Amino acid sequence: MTIIEVPGGWPADEAAALAAQRELRGRLVLGEDGPAVGEGNVTGLDVAYDDERDLVAAAAVVLDGRSLAVVEEATAVGRVSFPYVPGLLAFREVPTVLAALGRLTADPGLLVCDGYGIAHPRRFGLASHLGVLTGRPSIGVAKNPFTFSYEEPGADRGEFSPLLADGETVGRALRTRAGVKPVFVSVGHRVSLDRACAHTLHLSPRFRLPETTRHADALCRRALKEALSSRDL
């Protein structure tokens, strides 16, 4: 098994990571609508950690945007590439996620991250980070609201309310199933908030979480379990 090592020149401390984050944020594109719902491919991205061995497993699962059938899957296992610092979590996992994406042969299309885009203290979460690095449209669909405030949206599927940071709308609390806790959608890169929510609803026909996230979550957990059972570690 090949373990992805920390890339040369990768930020090693908080100051270097903040500088890299500022530079990348300057390349963020927020003025595009993004790909149409139900067209092309969509790719779910997720990671699983083993803190004891300092490993992270990443999964990239490509779905057909119309049928939501799985087109292709890829995984990578790497060393955790940065210490735990709130607001800089992307630096812990981006190299391994990029390695998983690089193993795909299908066009990934829209990237759907289990996390945040501009709903971030410095408006540059994982979905934005990956979008800028790959040049691909990206959105974040998170399970929890982090530190942001919101009012409960209406109980029906499709109802939403603004996700607020100091009065600024940074995303939406979106109800994907009637009467079930909302998910938290934010723009990553090259997608509008309206389009990001439309994609999230389309990707969530039966469950609270998008199919992209459900597939990627199961796959990265399986990849980590297989890596931990390997004698090569």
Beta strands, then each sheet from edge to edge (+ up, - down):
strand 1: 3-4
strand 2: 41-50
strand 3: 55-64
strand 4: 70-79
strand 5: 110-113
strand 6: 138-142
strand 7: 160-165
strand 8: 168-174
strand 9: 183-189
sheet 1: 1+ 4+ 3- 2+ 5+ 6+ 9- 8+ 7-
end
